[in-house]
Amino acid sequence: MAWVITRLCRDCVDQACVEVCPVDCIYGYDGSDAETFPNQLYIDPEECINCGVCEPECPWEAIFEDEQVPEVFQEDTPLNAKCVDAKDDFSVPEVEEKDKPSPEQIEANKQKWGYAG
């Protein structure tokens, strides 16, 4: 079992989760295939120890346990797993302080992706 970062992270990329991960299993994509790997963070399911400390840190509410990923985000579970096969194109990002989103921004992001949450 592992945690999954869903498309609610796309283009938001807050990185608060990166800061708290005890095993550095949260990665950003450094490659050029943005069609396969959109601008978001990814959890390596082989490295994740299922501690769950990342989930409450995500201000965009984009992280779910793999068994709890909402149906609308089912494609995001195998997408996170793909980072295992492309490891050379991923790195643990340097954490940059970002403004936290407002409740309205969070809700608008959920609506954008068709998630009622």
Phi, psi and omega per residue, in radians:
M1 nan 2.513 3.134
A2 -2.579 3.028 3.064
W3 -1.709 2.712 -3.063
V4 -2.260 2.329 3.010
I5 -1.650 2.142 -3.080
T6 -1.630 3.090 -3.114
R7 -1.132 -0.135 3.031
L8 -1.078 -0.289 3.099
C9 -1.473 -0.326 -3.023
R10 -0.961 2.213 3.132
D11 1.109 0.040 3.055
C12 -1.685 -0.920 3.005
V13 0.729 1.081 -3.057
D14 -1.166 -0.683 3.085
Q15 1.386 0.007 3.076
A16 -1.059 -0.563 3.129
C17 -1.162 -0.638 -3.135
V18 -1.073 -0.717 -3.074
E19 -1.098 -0.571 -3.056
V20 -1.712 -0.185 -3.086
C21 -1.147 2.082 -3.089
P22 -1.298 -0.272 -3.097
V23 -2.070 0.186 3.113
D24 0.879 0.897 -3.139
C25 -1.813 0.181 3.114
I26 -1.836 2.162 -2.983
Y27 -2.167 2.712 2.945
G28 -1.895 2.656 -3.131
Y29 -1.545 2.227 -3.121
D30 -1.841 -0.077 -3.065
G31 -1.411 -2.963 -3.068
S32 -1.931 0.062 -3.117
D33 -1.638 1.227 -3.094
A34 -1.173 -0.324 3.093
E35 -1.228 -0.711 3.115
T36 -1.381 -0.756 -3.089
F37 -2.089 1.551 3.134
P38 -1.090 2.925 -3.118
N39 -1.249 1.573 3.074
Q40 -2.758 3.122 3.056
L41 -1.676 2.798 -3.080
Y42 -2.369 2.493 3.055
I43 -1.840 2.196 3.080
D44 -1.318 1.961 -3.073
P45 -1.167 -0.357 3.121
E46 -1.401 -0.390 -3.142
E47 -1.732 -0.407 -3.102
C48 -1.096 2.286 -3.135
I49 -1.739 0.170 3.078
N50 1.062 0.608 -3.139
C51 -1.367 -0.481 3.069
G52 1.397 0.093 -3.104
V53 -1.204 -0.352 -3.132
C54 -1.244 -0.660 -2.983
E55 -1.001 -0.893 -3.115
P56 -1.244 -0.263 -3.132
E57 -1.416 -0.339 -3.082
C58 -1.323 1.934 -3.128
P59 -1.224 -0.301 3.139
W60 -1.591 -0.025 3.129
E61 0.987 0.747 -3.036
A62 -1.694 -0.073 -3.024
I63 -1.901 2.305 -3.127
F64 -2.369 2.674 2.951
E65 -1.131 2.513 -3.037
D66 -0.970 -0.619 -3.135
E67 -1.359 -0.199 -3.098
Q68 -1.912 0.103 -3.131
V69 -1.078 2.189 3.125
P70 -1.016 2.630 -3.075
E71 -0.960 -0.659 -3.109
V72 -1.102 -0.338 -3.129
F73 -1.939 0.298 -3.073
Q74 -0.985 -0.583 -3.134
E75 -1.181 -0.308 -3.085
D76 -1.330 -0.393 3.108
T77 -1.153 -0.930 3.081
P78 -1.154 -0.469 3.090
L79 -1.116 -0.768 3.084
N80 -1.066 -0.711 -3.112
A81 -1.151 -0.474 3.134
K82 -1.075 -0.401 -3.122
C83 -1.115 -0.407 3.113
V84 -1.097 -0.706 -3.094
D85 -1.409 -0.233 -3.112
A86 -2.114 0.594 -2.997
K87 -0.898 -0.602 -3.115
D88 -1.154 -0.320 -3.125
D89 -1.692 0.153 -3.109
F90 -2.172 2.622 3.028
S91 -2.620 2.750 3.053
V92 -1.295 2.084 -3.060
P93 -1.272 2.663 2.972
E94 -1.230 2.259 -3.091
V95 -1.294 2.215 3.075
E96 -1.953 2.319 3.115
E97 -1.169 2.260 -3.135
K98 -2.250 2.663 3.066
D99 -1.182 2.430 3.102
K100 -1.307 2.484 3.135
P101 -1.257 2.680 3.062
S102 -1.367 2.825 3.067
P103 -0.975 -0.606 3.132
E104 -1.172 -0.688 3.107
Q105 -1.155 -0.706 3.116
I106 -1.087 -0.811 -3.137
E107 -1.122 -0.718 3.121
A108 -1.113 -0.664 3.110
N109 -1.149 -0.728 3.100
K110 -1.086 -0.772 3.130
Q111 -1.096 -0.676 3.123
K112 -0.970 -0.645 -3.096
W113 -1.732 0.135 3.075
G114 1.295 0.536 -3.113
Y115 -1.992 2.153 -3.125
A116 -1.498 -0.392 3.082
G117 0.720 nan nan
